[in-house]
Amino acid sequence: MCGIVGFTGVSQAAPILLDGLSKLEYRGYDSAGIAVRDGDKEPEIVKAKGKLKVLKEMTNEGNAVHGSCGIGHTRWATHGEPSTINAHPHASDDENVIGVHNGIIENYQELKEKLTKSGYSFYSQTDTEVAVKLIDYYFKKYGLGPIDSISRAMVRIRGSYALCVMFRDYPGEIYAARKDSPMIIGIANGETYVASDVPAILKYTRNVYYIGNREIAKLEKGKVTFYNIDSEEISKDLVEIKWDAKAAEKGGYEHFMLKEIHEQPQVIKDTINSVVKDGKINFDSIGLTDEAMQSISQIYIVACGSAYHVGMAVQYVIEDYTSIPVRVELASEFRYRKMKLVKDSLVIIISQSGETADSLEALRRAKEKGIKTLGIVNVVGSSIAREADNVFYTLAGPEISVATTKAYSTQLIAGYLLAIGFAKARGEMDEKTCSELITELYTIPDKITKILEDKERIQWFANKLAGSKDAFFIGRGIDYAIGLEGSLKMKEISYIHSEAYAAGELKHGPISLIEDGILVIGILTQPSLYEKTVSNMEEVKSRGASLMGLTTYGNYNIEDLVDFTVYIPQTDPHFAGSLSVVPLQLLGYYVSVAKGYDVDKPRNLAKSVTVE
């Protein structure tokens, strides 16, 4: 959610910090700030409420703040309202310790009372100020060095955090610590970087370390040393990020979201190729053997947001292809459930970032119960990727827009491949059918390209919806699952109230909301359910609804019923969601553009939800 960037080297720090923070704007924030040190001189702290451009103007793009060591932050308000005072960085009373923080410190009030009794005063409402002053307390009271001071504070702090701290007596050094909140450290050309996500430093280096849970790092110019919570030095392997820096730029598109919609054909192809070799599925890279897949008696798919919608769609595919029962659970609910998990089951955790707090905790709960886990993630080295027993990497590359598109599509493809792979390994699908389905999967990228070539029609229709207040998405089976994602796209970036319902549920309440002019989008790609959904659309039309139909080429009789029709190419019905979701992504995008909203950074939302 919040964004952290730190730098120590020979270059001027402020422009690098501001550039890195601009790459993290997609995470969501309400204020920003930097702290920069120039050798032994006193640090300069500059903070501002609002967008990063305000901070850039105050610092002349960073050129007015001098020094080669610094930390920066974009804040998402949790404790305390959005304001300059509550913005990070925060400092101890004498600025001996200055720090920035992502996460939530659950016992901050208790710690604040302790520190107040020890003579500390507090100027902000944040939990971060408490953490900074707790480190300062241990540093001064016991005469400890930075590592031991941070370690002691970590023992006392409950909650999640990624911390970056500078000490007055240690110029040119930055200290980082984390628990359940992401952080990476990069090195290049005698300079060292730290950030909460890859895009912030991708311009400068692709060689990074992943700091582990409850670990501390000491950053110097071109050097980093790692410690465990007992202050013992530990070693880490340097990892190369394969993403190209240009992949995190707009590349001529007006918004990242539109660019990422257009990247879907390529990233889908890349994800298929990662596990399909010579026309056959090979899960060696995932670590799944035929024997392991044969032993699974139950699958739980656990995720949040769009990833949960992927699980809803994949559930239908796995259960159609195999005899394995599948349950789809919201991670925020699953982690608190006390249900007994079936022996020999598999928990599949889906997360683009691999850092989603609820999903990560659900993974840990499953492992505690001795259940095998599989992560479907997009970020190499992320927490879920490191902690899951097996990992299926989606090759979506960096996704910057808050509203997911290409990551969602690659997760769907991963789900299809797993369904086919399980069916084949368990003897529930013959070689011929498996080969035909793989061949069909390879047609999806070109079919999405064909949909994108007709996007102007969707833009025209979207412009007519700019004044809408409500929208409903209906469908059955996989179409219902895709409707959930289409509805989410509409509400999260255009701010139109939108709901998705299984079409057969309309008579159980939702139909009472239908009145003249309300938009109802019917998704009809499943041949066996087509007529049923058409009947439901007839029902809402008779009550005054305005209708859009999303169906496959050949179902032209729909045009007599609806006001606007979008067609997708024919494909196996199990894979239709990969095609039908694209017009819905475009629809949400163009409605948001028509209303003049910030498509890539919708209000109140963050890309990676790393706190509860």
C-alpha positions as CSV (number, residue, x, y, z in Angstrom):
1,M,0.0,0.0,0.0
2,C,2.3,2.8,1.1
3,G,5.5,3.2,-0.8
4,I,9.1,3.3,0.4
5,V,12.3,4.2,-1.4
6,G,15.8,4.6,0.0
7,F,19.1,5.4,-1.5
8,T,22.7,5.7,-0.5
9,G,25.6,6.3,-3.0
10,V,27.5,9.0,-4.7
11,S,24.6,10.6,-6.7
12,Q,22.2,13.1,-5.3
13,A,19.5,11.2,-3.4
14,A,16.4,13.5,-3.7
15,P,15.8,13.1,-7.4
16,I,16.3,9.3,-7.2
17,L,13.8,9.2,-4.2
18,L,11.2,11.2,-6.0
19,D,11.6,9.2,-9.2
20,G,11.2,6.0,-7.3
21,L,8.2,7.2,-5.4
22,S,6.6,8.2,-8.7
23,K,6.9,4.6,-9.8
24,L,5.0,3.6,-6.7
25,E,2.1,6.0,-7.1
26,Y,-0.1,3.1,-8.2
27,R,0.0,1.7,-4.7
28,G,-2.3,4.5,-3.5
29,Y,-1.3,7.4,-1.1
30,D,-2.5,10.7,0.3
31,S,0.8,12.4,1.2
32,A,4.5,12.1,0.6
33,G,7.9,13.1,2.1
34,I,11.6,12.7,1.9
35,A,14.5,13.0,4.3
36,V,18.0,13.5,2.9
37,R,21.5,13.7,4.5
38,D,24.5,15.4,3.2
39,G,27.4,13.8,5.1
40,D,27.6,14.9,8.7
41,K,25.2,17.8,8.1
42,E,21.8,17.8,9.7
43,P,19.1,16.0,7.6
44,E,16.6,17.9,5.7
45,I,13.0,16.6,5.9
46,V,10.4,17.8,3.4
47,K,6.7,16.6,3.6
48,A,3.5,17.5,1.8
49,K,-0.1,16.4,1.8
50,G,-1.6,15.4,-1.6
51,K,0.0,14.2,-4.8
52,L,3.7,13.7,-5.3
53,K,3.8,16.7,-7.7
54,V,3.3,19.0,-4.7
55,L,6.5,17.6,-3.1
56,K,8.3,17.8,-6.4
57,E,7.4,21.5,-6.7
58,M,8.5,22.2,-3.1
59,T,11.9,20.7,-3.8
60,N,12.4,21.8,-7.4
61,E,12.2,18.1,-8.6
62,G,14.6,17.3,-5.7
63,N,17.4,19.6,-6.9
64,A,16.9,21.9,-3.9
65,V,17.6,19.2,-1.4
66,H,21.2,18.1,-1.3
67,G,22.8,14.9,0.0
68,S,23.6,11.4,-1.2
69,C,21.7,9.4,1.4
70,G,18.0,9.5,2.0
71,I,14.6,7.9,2.4
72,G,11.3,8.7,0.9
73,H,7.7,7.6,1.4
74,T,4.2,7.9,0.0
75,R,1.6,7.4,2.8
76,W,-1.8,5.7,2.8
77,A,-3.5,6.9,5.9
78,T,-4.3,4.3,8.6
79,H,-3.5,6.0,12.0
80,G,-4.3,9.7,11.7
81,E,-5.9,11.7,8.9
82,P,-4.1,12.6,5.7
83,S,-2.0,15.7,6.6
84,T,1.5,17.1,6.4
85,I,2.1,16.4,10.1
86,N,1.1,12.8,9.7
87,A,3.1,12.3,6.5
88,H,6.4,10.4,6.7
89,P,9.3,10.6,7.4
90,H,9.0,10.8,11.1
91,A,11.7,11.7,13.6
92,S,12.7,11.3,17.2
93,D,12.4,14.5,19.3
94,D,16.0,15.5,18.5
95,E,16.1,13.9,15.0
96,N,18.6,11.3,16.2
97,V,16.5,8.7,14.4
98,I,14.5,9.4,11.2
99,G,12.3,6.7,9.6
100,V,9.5,5.7,7.2
101,H,7.2,2.7,7.6
102,N,4.7,0.6,5.8
103,G,2.2,-1.6,7.7
104,I,0.2,-1.4,10.9
105,I,1.7,-1.5,14.4
106,E,-1.1,-3.0,16.5
107,N,0.2,-2.2,19.9
108,Y,1.3,1.3,19.1
109,Q,-1.0,2.8,21.9
110,E,0.6,0.7,24.5
111,L,4.1,1.6,23.3
112,K,3.2,5.3,23.1
113,E,2.1,5.3,26.7
114,K,5.4,3.7,27.7
115,L,7.5,6.2,25.7
116,T,5.5,9.2,27.1
117,K,6.3,8.1,30.6
118,S,10.0,8.0,29.5
119,G,9.8,11.7,28.5
120,Y,8.9,11.4,24.8
121,S,6.4,13.8,23.2
122,F,4.3,13.1,20.1
123,Y,3.4,15.5,17.4
124,S,1.5,13.2,15.0
125,Q,-1.3,10.6,15.2
126,T,0.7,7.9,13.5
127,D,1.9,4.5,14.7
128,T,5.1,5.2,12.7
129,E,6.3,8.0,15.0
130,V,5.9,5.5,17.9
131,A,8.2,3.0,16.1
132,V,10.8,5.6,15.4
133,K,10.9,6.8,18.9
134,L,11.0,3.3,20.3
135,I,14.2,2.6,18.3
136,D,15.6,5.9,19.6
137,Y,14.7,4.9,23.2
138,Y,16.7,1.6,23.0
139,F,19.5,3.4,21.1
140,K,20.0,5.9,24.0
141,K,18.9,4.0,27.1
142,Y,21.2,1.0,26.5
143,G,23.9,2.6,24.3
144,L,23.1,0.1,21.6
145,G,24.1,0.3,18.0
146,P,21.5,0.6,15.2
147,I,21.1,-3.2,14.6
148,D,20.6,-4.0,18.3
149,S,18.3,-1.0,18.8
150,I,16.1,-2.0,15.8
151,S,16.2,-5.7,16.9
152,R,14.9,-4.8,20.4
153,A,12.1,-2.6,18.9
154,M,11.1,-5.5,16.6
155,V,10.6,-7.8,19.6
156,R,8.3,-5.3,21.2
157,I,6.3,-4.3,18.1
158,R,3.2,-6.3,17.2
159,G,1.8,-6.1,13.7
160,S,3.3,-5.7,10.2
161,Y,6.0,-3.4,9.1
162,A,8.6,-2.5,6.6
163,L,10.9,0.1,8.2
164,C,13.7,2.3,6.8
165,V,15.7,4.2,9.4
166,M,18.6,6.7,9.4
167,F,20.7,7.5,12.5
168,R,22.5,10.8,13.1
169,D,25.7,9.1,14.2
170,Y,25.9,6.9,11.1
171,P,25.9,9.1,8.0
172,G,25.6,7.4,4.6
173,E,23.9,4.4,6.1
174,I,20.2,3.2,6.0
175,Y,18.8,0.4,8.1
176,A,15.9,-1.6,7.0
177,A,13.7,-4.2,8.8
178,R,10.5,-6.0,7.9
179,K,7.8,-8.3,9.1
180,D,4.9,-9.3,6.8
181,S,5.4,-6.2,4.6
182,P,7.4,-6.3,1.3
183,M,10.8,-4.8,0.8
184,I,13.6,-5.3,-1.7
185,I,17.2,-4.1,-1.8
186,G,19.2,-3.4,-5.0
187,I,22.8,-2.8,-5.8
188,A,24.5,-1.3,-8.8
189,N,27.6,0.8,-9.6
190,G,28.6,1.3,-6.0
191,E,25.2,2.5,-5.0
192,T,22.4,0.8,-2.9
193,Y,18.7,1.1,-3.2
194,V,15.8,-0.1,-1.1
195,A,12.1,0.0,-2.0
196,S,8.8,-1.6,-1.2
197,D,8.3,-2.8,-4.8
198,V,10.4,-3.6,-7.9
199,P,9.3,-0.7,-10.3
200,A,10.8,1.9,-7.9
201,I,14.3,0.8,-8.6
202,L,14.1,-1.1,-11.9
203,K,15.5,1.9,-13.7
204,Y,18.7,1.7,-11.7
205,T,19.3,-2.0,-11.1
206,R,17.8,-5.5,-11.7
207,N,20.0,-7.2,-9.1
208,V,18.2,-7.3,-5.8
209,Y,18.1,-9.0,-2.4
210,Y,14.8,-10.0,-0.8
211,I,15.0,-9.2,2.9
212,G,13.2,-12.0,4.8
213,N,10.6,-11.8,7.6
214,R,12.0,-10.5,10.9
215,E,15.3,-9.6,9.3
216,I,17.4,-6.4,9.4
217,A,19.6,-5.0,6.6
218,K,22.4,-2.4,6.9
219,L,22.7,-0.4,3.6
220,E,26.0,1.3,2.7
221,K,27.3,2.6,-0.6
222,G,27.3,-0.4,-2.9
223,K,27.1,-2.8,0.0
224,V,24.4,-4.5,2.2
225,T,24.7,-6.7,5.3
226,F,21.9,-8.8,6.6
227,Y,21.1,-9.8,10.2
228,N,18.4,-12.0,11.9
229,I,16.4,-10.6,14.8
230,D,19.1,-11.9,17.2
231,S,21.5,-9.4,15.5
232,E,23.5,-12.3,14.0
233,E,24.9,-11.7,10.5
234,I,23.3,-13.9,7.8
235,S,24.0,-14.3,4.0
236,K,21.6,-13.7,1.1
237,D,21.6,-14.6,-2.6
238,L,21.4,-11.8,-5.2
239,V,18.5,-12.3,-7.5
240,E,18.2,-10.9,-11.1
241,I,14.8,-9.4,-11.9
242,K,13.9,-10.4,-15.5
243,W,11.5,-7.5,-16.0
244,D,12.6,-4.9,-18.5
245,A,12.6,-1.4,-17.2
246,K,10.6,-0.2,-20.2
247,A,7.8,-2.7,-19.1
248,A,7.1,-0.3,-16.3
249,E,6.6,2.7,-18.6
250,K,3.5,3.7,-20.4
251,G,5.0,3.2,-23.8
252,G,2.8,5.8,-25.6
253,Y,-0.5,4.8,-24.1
254,E,-2.6,7.3,-22.2
255,H,-2.8,5.1,-19.2
256,F,-1.1,2.1,-17.8
257,M,-4.4,0.3,-17.6
258,L,-4.9,0.5,-21.4
259,K,-1.3,-0.5,-22.0
260,E,-1.7,-3.5,-19.8
261,I,-5.0,-4.5,-21.5
262,H,-3.1,-4.5,-24.8
263,E,-0.3,-6.6,-23.3
264,Q,-2.6,-9.5,-22.5
265,P,-2.1,-11.5,-25.7
266,Q,1.7,-11.6,-25.1
267,V,1.7,-12.3,-21.4
268,I,-0.9,-15.1,-21.8
269,K,1.4,-16.7,-24.5
270,D,4.4,-16.3,-22.2
271,T,2.6,-18.0,-19.3
272,I,1.4,-20.9,-21.4
273,N,5.0,-21.4,-22.8
274,S,6.4,-21.5,-19.2
275,V,4.8,-24.9,-18.6
276,V,4.0,-26.3,-22.1
277,K,6.9,-28.0,-23.8
278,D,6.6,-29.7,-27.1
279,G,2.9,-29.4,-27.0
280,K,2.6,-31.1,-23.5
281,I,2.1,-29.7,-20.1
282,N,5.2,-30.0,-17.9
283,F,5.0,-28.9,-14.3
284,D,8.7,-29.6,-13.4
285,S,9.2,-25.8,-12.9
286,I,6.3,-25.8,-10.5
287,G,7.4,-28.9,-8.6
288,L,4.2,-30.8,-9.1
289,T,4.6,-34.4,-10.0
290,D,1.9,-36.7,-11.4
291,E,2.0,-38.7,-8.1
292,A,1.3,-35.5,-6.1
293,M,-1.6,-34.5,-8.3
294,Q,-3.1,-38.1,-8.1
295,S,-3.1,-37.9,-4.3
296,I,-5.1,-34.7,-4.0
297,S,-8.6,-35.3,-2.7
298,Q,-9.8,-31.6,-2.3
299,I,-8.7,-28.2,-3.6
300,Y,-9.2,-24.9,-1.8
301,I,-8.6,-21.8,-3.8
302,V,-7.9,-18.8,-1.5
303,A,-7.6,-15.3,-2.7
304,C,-8.8,-11.6,-2.5
305,G,-10.4,-9.3,-5.0
306,S,-9.9,-10.1,-8.7
307,A,-7.8,-13.1,-7.8
308,Y,-10.8,-14.5,-5.9
309,H,-12.8,-14.0,-9.1
310,V,-10.2,-16.0,-10.9
311,G,-10.7,-18.8,-8.4
312,M,-14.5,-18.7,-9.0
313,A,-14.0,-19.2,-12.7
314,V,-11.3,-21.9,-12.3
315,Q,-13.4,-23.8,-9.9
316,Y,-15.8,-24.6,-12.7
317,V,-13.0,-25.8,-15.0
318,I,-11.3,-28.0,-12.5
319,E,-14.5,-29.7,-11.4
320,D,-15.6,-30.2,-15.1
321,Y,-12.2,-31.8,-16.0
322,T,-11.5,-33.8,-12.8
323,S,-13.3,-35.5,-9.9
324,I,-11.7,-33.2,-7.4
325,P,-14.1,-31.0,-5.4
326,V,-13.1,-27.4,-5.3
327,R,-14.0,-24.7,-2.7
328,V,-13.2,-21.0,-3.3
329,E,-12.6,-19.0,-0.2
330,L,-12.0,-15.3,0.5
331,A,-8.6,-15.1,2.2
332,S,-9.8,-12.6,4.7
333,E,-12.4,-15.1,5.8
334,F,-10.4,-18.3,5.4
335,R,-7.7,-17.2,7.7
336,Y,-10.2,-16.9,10.6
337,R,-12.2,-20.0,9.8
338,K,-11.9,-23.0,12.2
339,M,-13.1,-25.6,9.7
340,K,-11.3,-28.9,9.3
341,L,-9.3,-29.1,6.1
342,V,-9.5,-32.3,4.2
343,K,-6.5,-34.6,4.5
344,D,-4.5,-34.8,1.2
345,S,-5.9,-31.5,0.1
346,L,-4.2,-28.6,-1.7
347,V,-4.6,-24.9,-0.9
348,I,-4.0,-22.7,-4.0
349,I,-3.2,-19.1,-3.0
350,I,-3.6,-16.6,-5.9
351,S,-2.0,-13.2,-5.6
352,Q,-0.4,-10.8,-8.1
353,S,2.1,-9.3,-5.7
354,G,2.6,-12.4,-3.6
355,E,2.4,-10.0,-0.6
356,T,-1.4,-9.7,-0.1
357,A,-1.7,-9.8,3.7
358,D,-4.8,-11.9,4.1
359,S,-3.6,-14.4,1.4
360,L,-0.2,-14.7,3.0
361,E,-1.7,-15.4,6.4
362,A,-4.1,-17.9,4.9
363,L,-1.1,-19.7,3.3
364,R,0.6,-19.9,6.7
365,R,-2.5,-21.2,8.4
366,A,-2.8,-24.0,5.8
367,K,0.9,-24.9,6.3
368,E,0.4,-25.0,10.1
369,K,-2.3,-27.6,9.5
370,G,0.0,-29.7,7.4
371,I,-1.8,-29.0,4.1
372,K,0.2,-28.8,0.8
373,T,0.2,-25.3,-0.7
374,L,0.6,-23.9,-4.2
375,G,1.1,-20.2,-4.9
376,I,0.0,-18.6,-8.2
377,V,2.0,-15.3,-8.1
378,N,3.5,-12.8,-10.5
379,V,6.4,-11.5,-8.4
380,V,9.5,-13.7,-8.2
381,G,10.8,-13.9,-4.6
382,S,7.7,-12.5,-3.0
383,S,6.6,-13.8,0.4
384,I,4.0,-16.2,-1.0
385,A,6.4,-17.4,-3.6
386,R,9.0,-18.1,-0.9
387,E,6.7,-19.7,1.6
388,A,4.4,-21.9,-0.6
389,D,5.4,-25.5,-1.2
390,N,5.1,-25.0,-4.9
391,V,4.9,-21.9,-7.1
392,F,3.3,-21.2,-10.5
393,Y,4.7,-17.9,-11.7
394,T,2.4,-15.9,-14.0
395,L,4.6,-14.0,-16.5
396,A,2.6,-10.8,-16.6
397,G,5.5,-8.6,-16.0
398,P,5.1,-5.4,-13.9
399,E,1.5,-4.3,-13.6
400,I,1.2,-0.7,-12.6
401,S,-2.5,0.2,-12.8
402,V,-4.3,-0.5,-9.6
403,A,-7.1,-2.2,-11.5
404,T,-5.7,-5.5,-12.6
405,T,-6.1,-6.7,-16.1
406,K,-3.1,-8.7,-17.5
407,A,-2.3,-10.3,-14.1
408,Y,-5.9,-11.5,-13.8
409,S,-5.7,-12.9,-17.3
410,T,-2.5,-14.8,-16.7
411,Q,-3.9,-16.2,-13.4
412,L,-6.9,-17.5,-15.4
413,I,-4.6,-19.2,-17.9
414,A,-2.6,-20.7,-15.0
415,G,-5.8,-22.1,-13.6
416,Y,-6.8,-23.7,-16.9
417,L,-3.3,-25.3,-17.3
418,L,-3.6,-26.7,-13.8
419,A,-7.0,-28.1,-14.5
420,I,-5.8,-29.8,-17.7
421,G,-2.6,-31.0,-16.0
422,F,-4.5,-32.5,-13.0
423,A,-7.0,-34.2,-15.3
424,K,-4.2,-35.8,-17.4
425,A,-2.1,-36.9,-14.5
426,R,-5.1,-38.5,-12.8
427,G,-6.2,-40.4,-16.0
428,E,-9.4,-38.4,-16.2
429,M,-8.5,-36.9,-19.6
430,D,-7.0,-38.7,-22.6
431,E,-4.0,-37.5,-24.5
432,K,-6.0,-36.4,-27.6
433,T,-8.4,-34.2,-25.6
434,C,-5.4,-32.7,-23.6
435,S,-3.6,-31.9,-26.9
436,E,-6.8,-30.3,-28.4
437,L,-7.3,-28.1,-25.3
438,I,-3.7,-26.9,-25.3
439,T,-4.0,-26.1,-29.0
440,E,-7.1,-24.1,-28.2
441,L,-5.3,-22.2,-25.4
442,Y,-2.7,-21.1,-27.9
443,T,-5.5,-19.4,-30.0
444,I,-6.6,-17.2,-27.1
445,P,-3.9,-14.4,-27.6
446,D,-4.9,-13.9,-31.3
447,K,-8.6,-13.9,-30.3
448,I,-8.0,-11.2,-27.7
449,T,-6.1,-9.1,-30.3
450,K,-9.2,-9.4,-32.5
451,I,-11.4,-8.1,-29.6
452,L,-9.0,-5.2,-29.1
453,E,-9.3,-4.2,-32.7
454,D,-13.0,-3.4,-32.2
455,K,-12.5,-1.4,-29.0
456,E,-13.9,1.8,-30.5
457,R,-17.4,0.4,-30.4
458,I,-17.0,-0.3,-26.7
459,Q,-15.7,3.3,-26.2
460,W,-18.7,4.7,-28.0
461,F,-21.1,2.8,-25.7
462,A,-19.0,3.6,-22.6
463,N,-19.4,7.3,-23.4
464,K,-23.2,6.9,-23.1
465,L,-22.9,5.4,-19.7
466,A,-20.9,8.2,-18.1
467,G,-24.1,9.5,-16.3
468,S,-25.1,6.0,-15.0
469,K,-25.6,5.5,-11.3
470,D,-26.1,1.8,-11.2
471,A,-25.2,-1.3,-13.2
472,F,-25.8,-5.0,-12.9
473,F,-23.9,-7.9,-14.4
474,I,-25.7,-11.2,-14.7
475,G,-24.6,-14.6,-16.0
476,R,-24.5,-18.3,-15.1
477,G,-21.6,-20.6,-14.4
478,I,-18.4,-19.2,-15.7
479,D,-20.3,-16.2,-17.0
480,Y,-21.3,-15.3,-13.5
481,A,-17.6,-15.6,-12.4
482,I,-16.6,-13.2,-15.2
483,G,-19.5,-10.9,-14.3
484,L,-18.0,-10.5,-10.8
485,E,-14.8,-9.2,-12.3
486,G,-16.5,-7.0,-14.8
487,S,-18.6,-5.5,-12.0
488,L,-15.5,-4.9,-10.0
489,K,-13.8,-3.1,-12.9
490,M,-16.8,-0.9,-13.3
491,K,-17.0,0.2,-9.7
492,E,-13.4,0.5,-8.8
493,I,-12.3,2.9,-11.5
494,S,-15.6,4.6,-12.7
495,Y,-17.2,4.8,-9.2
496,I,-20.5,3.6,-10.6
497,H,-22.4,1.4,-8.1
498,S,-22.2,-2.1,-9.7
499,E,-23.2,-5.6,-8.6
500,A,-22.9,-9.0,-10.2
501,Y,-25.5,-11.7,-9.6
502,A,-25.9,-15.3,-10.7
503,A,-28.8,-14.8,-13.2
504,G,-30.9,-17.4,-11.5
505,E,-30.8,-15.4,-8.3
506,L,-32.6,-12.3,-9.8
507,K,-36.0,-13.4,-8.5
508,H,-34.6,-13.9,-5.0
509,G,-34.3,-10.1,-4.4
510,P,-32.2,-8.2,-6.9
511,I,-34.9,-7.8,-9.5
512,S,-36.6,-5.4,-7.1
513,L,-33.9,-2.9,-7.8
514,I,-34.6,-2.8,-11.5
515,E,-36.2,0.3,-12.8
516,D,-36.3,2.4,-16.0
517,G,-32.9,3.0,-17.6
518,I,-30.8,0.8,-15.2
519,L,-28.0,-0.9,-17.1
520,V,-28.0,-4.7,-17.0
521,I,-25.1,-6.5,-18.7
522,G,-25.8,-10.1,-19.6
523,I,-22.9,-12.4,-20.2
524,L,-23.8,-15.4,-22.4
525,T,-20.9,-17.5,-23.5
526,Q,-21.9,-20.9,-22.1
527,P,-24.1,-22.7,-24.7
528,S,-25.9,-24.9,-22.2
529,L,-26.9,-21.9,-20.1
530,Y,-27.6,-19.4,-23.0
531,E,-31.3,-19.7,-23.1
532,K,-31.7,-19.5,-19.3
533,T,-29.8,-16.3,-19.2
534,V,-31.7,-14.8,-22.1
535,S,-34.9,-15.5,-20.2
536,N,-33.5,-13.6,-17.2
537,M,-32.6,-10.7,-19.5
538,E,-36.2,-10.7,-20.8
539,E,-37.4,-10.3,-17.2
540,V,-35.3,-7.3,-16.5
541,K,-36.1,-5.7,-19.8
542,S,-39.8,-5.9,-19.1
543,R,-39.1,-3.9,-16.0
544,G,-37.4,-1.1,-17.9
545,A,-33.8,-2.1,-17.8
546,S,-31.3,-1.0,-20.6
547,L,-29.5,-4.1,-21.8
548,M,-26.0,-4.9,-23.1
549,G,-25.3,-8.5,-24.3
550,L,-21.9,-10.0,-24.3
551,T,-21.8,-13.3,-26.3
552,T,-20.0,-15.3,-28.8
553,Y,-20.2,-14.8,-32.6
554,G,-23.1,-16.8,-34.0
555,N,-25.7,-15.8,-31.3
556,Y,-27.1,-13.0,-33.4
557,N,-30.6,-13.4,-32.1
558,I,-29.5,-11.5,-29.0
559,E,-29.6,-8.3,-31.0
560,D,-33.4,-8.3,-31.0
561,L,-33.4,-8.2,-27.2
562,V,-30.6,-5.9,-26.2
563,D,-29.6,-2.3,-26.9
564,F,-25.9,-3.0,-27.5
565,T,-24.1,-6.2,-28.3
566,V,-20.5,-7.2,-28.0
567,Y,-19.3,-10.4,-29.6
568,I,-16.2,-12.5,-28.8
569,P,-14.7,-15.2,-31.0
570,Q,-15.7,-18.8,-30.5
571,T,-13.6,-20.9,-28.2
572,D,-14.0,-23.8,-25.8
573,P,-16.6,-22.6,-23.3
574,H,-14.3,-23.4,-20.4
575,F,-11.9,-20.7,-21.8
576,A,-14.5,-18.2,-22.8
577,G,-13.8,-16.1,-19.7
578,S,-10.4,-15.2,-21.0
579,L,-12.1,-13.5,-24.0
580,S,-15.3,-12.1,-22.4
581,V,-13.4,-10.3,-19.6
582,V,-11.6,-8.1,-22.1
583,P,-14.6,-6.1,-23.3
584,L,-15.6,-5.6,-19.7
585,Q,-12.1,-4.3,-18.8
586,L,-12.4,-1.9,-21.8
587,L,-15.9,-0.9,-20.7
588,G,-14.8,0.0,-17.2
589,Y,-11.7,1.8,-18.6
590,Y,-13.6,4.0,-21.1
591,V,-16.4,4.9,-18.7
592,S,-13.7,6.1,-16.2
593,V,-12.0,8.1,-19.0
594,A,-15.3,9.6,-20.1
595,K,-15.9,10.8,-16.5
596,G,-12.5,12.3,-16.3
597,Y,-11.2,10.1,-13.5
598,D,-7.6,9.0,-12.7
599,V,-7.9,5.6,-14.2
600,D,-4.6,4.2,-12.9
601,K,-4.9,5.5,-9.4
602,P,-8.6,5.3,-8.3
603,R,-9.5,6.9,-5.0
604,N,-9.1,5.0,-1.7
605,L,-7.6,1.9,-3.5
606,A,-4.1,0.5,-3.4
607,K,-2.4,-2.0,-5.7
608,S,-1.0,-4.2,-3.1
609,V,-3.0,-4.7,0.1
610,T,-0.3,-5.5,2.5
611,V,-2.3,-4.8,5.7
612,E,-5.6,-6.1,7.0
